Amino acid sequence: MPVCLRRVSRSEALCGGNIIIEAYAEPPWHEKWSIETATSRLDELTATPGCLGFAAFDDNELVGYVFGLPHTSAPGRGLHVAEIAILPRHQRKGIGSSLLRRIEEEALALGYVQIWLVSQRTGGAADYYRANGYDPSGKLCVYTKVLGPNR
């Protein structure tokens, strides 16, 4: 049975914390998510007004998703791809690219004028996004600051 793409409900999304855990444990991220933090991330996304979420299901198993959040800036209404994750055993099969195309189509239909995301500047993730038509911004850089005693 082919992978099915469709809008994901909040309750379905909240059952997908394992996808973040498994996907981000792999290179290039090497992140250690707990089920609590992964589920909290999905809860934050799906609770945001205007959140667009699409998921990939393989024989009724949730195997990946993409979430976009509205973000208006000078050019107009934009959509920020805040999360995209695919179970590692389902990666490199076109699922992520299909999810990106699906959210782009929906964003265009809803009148968004741009779509953007934050990722690594070089490496496999950067190559993946470039192959899907995303160009790095020449103007922006992501700045971070650790808060609290662990600085």
CORWO-V111872 format. One record per run of one state. SS is the DSSP state (A for helix, B for strand, O for the rest). FROM is the first residue (numbers start at 1). LEN is the number of residues. Records with the same first field share a line. If there is no record, write none. Layout:
SS = FROM-LEN ; FROM-LEN
This chain:
O = 1-3 ; 8-2 ; 15-2 ; 26-9 ; 48-4 ; 59-2 ; 74-2 ; 87-1 ; 91-4 ; 110-4 ; 118-6 ; 132-20
B = 4-4 ; 52-7 ; 61-13 ; 76-11 ; 114-4
A = 10-5 ; 17-9 ; 35-13 ; 88-3 ; 95-15 ; 124-8
